[in-house]
Amino acid sequence: MAKPVDIAGLGANGSEEGGEGAGEGRGEGRAAALADGRGAAGQGARQGAAREGPARAEAGPAAEGTLLTFGPDPAKKPTAKKFLDAYRAKYGPHGPYAIYGYDAANILLQAIEKTGSTKYQALADYLHNTEFQTAMGPLRFDQKGDITDTYYVMWVVKDGKFVLYEDAKL
């Protein structure tokens, strides 16, 4: 059985150094480090884990069949290619939330530019009434601020790797 890890003090590189935002300049902190396979939670939530390596060795055969929901592999989305290529050239492989942070920042910057304001109501009205073309594809918000369409997919551990559930042929 794997030794438990105190996640409260876990640094972005999986060490005990800790610190929020210690993600090598990519805005990743402790949670992203865990999800990214650099900490106790393993590669479970890491985008691309299906093609990059085995599920956490600590779980061994017990991980087989484990299900997880997360976003789709951005490398398979044509709209994400430009972002992924630029990110890879500057920083190396992307973390699990890099593309979402990029999209969120661009949505906010677009809203500020188009409204000429940083006031809550002006931005909220714009966000609720605009379809955004993002790296992950078109995105709209409802009146509560939730996205109107979700693109989450199911991943499963098969033969020690994360694969799309629909491709797993269980």
Buried (B, 14 or more C-beta within 10 A) or exposed (E): EEEEBEBEEBBBBBEEEBEEEBBEEBBBBBBBBBBBBBBBBBBBBBBBBBEEBBBBEEBEEEBEEBEBEBBBBBEEBEBBEEBBEEBEEEBEEBBBBBBBBBBEEBBEEBBBEEBEBEEEEBBBBBBEEBEBEBBBBEBBBEEEEEEEEEEEBEBBBBEBBBBBBEEBEE
